[in-house]
Amino acid sequence: MLALADMSALEIAGQVVALISLGFCIAGFASTRDDRLMVLLIGANVAFALQYALFQSWTAAVLTVLVILRIYLARRFQGNVAVMLGMLAVSGVAAVLTWQSWIDLFPMTAMLFGTVGMFMLRGVPMRLFLAGAALAWMGNNIAIGSVGATVAEAMVVCTNFVTILRLMRMRRRYPDVELP
C-alpha cells in the first residue's frame, strides 16, 4: 500500500470517496429491511464507482455501475432467472472489454455472488452471498491500494454478520412471524 506522500491527487480523492461509501454501507447492512439495504447500496455504489475510476481500476468501475442497475433489476424482478442471467452476461462482456490484469477476477467474483444473492435469495441467505461479494471486493481494494474501500468492505462484512445474527435471533424469538 502506498504512503499518502506517494499517492497522486486522484488516488487521494479515491480514498476520500471510498470513506463516503463506508457510511452508506454501514447504514444499509445494519438494517434488517431488505428494501432499505438495497436503496442505501445504490448510494454506496455510486461512490465506489467513482473511487474505482479515480484509481483507474476500470473493470471494477464498470461492474460497480452495473451493480447499481442490478440492484434496481433485482428489486423489480426478484427470482427472475432470465433477468439474472442477462445481468451476468452483460457483466461478463463488460469485464472482457475492460480487463487489465488478474486483479479483475475480484470484481468479477463479487458481481457473480452479488447478482445471484440479490436475484434469487432474501434474508440470511442473501446476506451470506453479499458477504462473499464483499470479501471479493475487499480483495480488489487491497490489490489496488484503496484503504478507504478496504475498510468499507471490512465493515460491510462485520455489519452484515451482526445483522444475520439479529435476523436469526428474531426468527427464534418469533417463529410464527414472517421475517426477511
N, C-alpha and C positions, 0 to 999 in steps of 0.2 A: 504494500500500500504506500502511496506517495505521501510525503510530508506536505503540509499546507504550503510551504515556501516553494515546493517543486510543482505545484498544481497551476494549470492555466486558469485564466478567468472563467472560461467555460466550465471547467471541472469544479471550481469553487461554486459557481452558480448551480451546477448539478447537485452538489452536496446540499445546498440550501433548499432547493426544490424537493429533494428526497425527504428532508425533515418535515416539510409541509404535508407530504403524503402520509407520513407517520401518524399525524393526528387523525386523518380520515380513517386509516386502517384500524387504529385502536378503537375509535368510536364505533366503527362497523362491526368488528369482531366481538366487541363487548356486548352487543345487542343479541338478545335471544330471538328477535324477529327477523326472519329471512329477508323480507322486503326492505327493511331498514338497512340491513347488511349490504344488499345489492346497490341501493342508492348511494350509500357512502363509499362503496368501492368504485363507483364511477368517478367521483371526485379524486380519490386516491390515484386512480389510473391515469387521469389527465396529467397529474403532477409527475407520475412515474414516466409517462411517455416523453414529456418534456425533458426530464432528467436524463433518460437514455439518449435522446437526441443531443443533449449537451455533452454527453460522454462519447458521442459518435458510435454508439452501440446500436446499429441500425435494425438488426433483426429484433432485438428487444424492444426498440421504439415502435416498430410497425406492429409487432404482435401485441404490444400493450394497447395501441389504438384499437386493434381488433378485439381485445378484451372488453373494451367499452361497448362495442357492438354486441359482443357475446352476452354481456350482462343484460342488455335490453332484450335480445332474442330469447335468452333462457327464461326471462320473466314472462315473456309473451307466449312462448312455445314450449313450456316446461314438459319434458317427457317425449318430445318430438324427435325421433331418431334421425329422420331425414334432414331436418334443420341442423341438428348437431353435426351430422356427417358433412353437410355443406360448410359449416363453420370450420371444421377440422381441415377440409380440403382447401379452403381459401387461406387458412393459416399455413398450411404446408407450402402452397405456392408462394406466399409472401416470404416464408423462411428461405426457400430456394433462391428467390430473387435478391435477397439482402444478405445472404450467407457471407460471413467474413472469416470465421475460424471455429474450432471445436467448442469454443465458449458459447456459441449459438445453440448448442444442444440443450443448455439450461433453459432458456426461454421456450424452446420447443416442447420440452418435457412439462414445463409449467403450464403451457397452453393446453396440452393434452389432459392433464389432471384436472385443471380448472374447467375445461369445457365439458368433460364427462360428468364431473361433480355437479356443475350448475344445471345442466340439462336433465340429467337422469336421477338426481338424488335430492333429498331435502333433510333438514335437521342434522343429526350427528353424522350420518354417512357423508353428506355433502361437505361438512366442515372437516372431516378427515381427508377427503380428496383435496380440499382447498389448503389444508396444512401441507400436503405433499407438494402442491403447486408452490406454496410459499417457500418451502425448503429448496426447490429448484431455482426460484427467483433469488434466494439468498446465495446460492452457489454462483449465479451470474453476477450478483452485486459484489461479491468478494473478488471474483475474477477480474472485473473491470475497475475495482478500487473505489467503489461508492460506499463510503462509510454510512451516510445517512440512510440509503436504501437497505443496506445490510441490517442496520439497527431496526428499521421499519419492519422488515420481514421477520426478524427475530421476535419482535413484539407481536406481530401477527400470529406467529406460531404459538407463543405463550398465551396470548389473549384467547386465541381460538381454542386451545386445550382447556383453559379455565371455563369457557362458555360450554364446551362439550360436557365437562363435569357438572356444570349447573343444569344443563338440559337433562342429563341422566338422573340427577337428584330429583328434579321436578317430575320426571316420569315415574320414579319410585314412589314419590310422595302423593302424586295424583294420577294413579293408573287408569282411571276412567275418563280423564280429560285428554282430548286430542291436542298434543303439543307438536311443535315443529320437529 
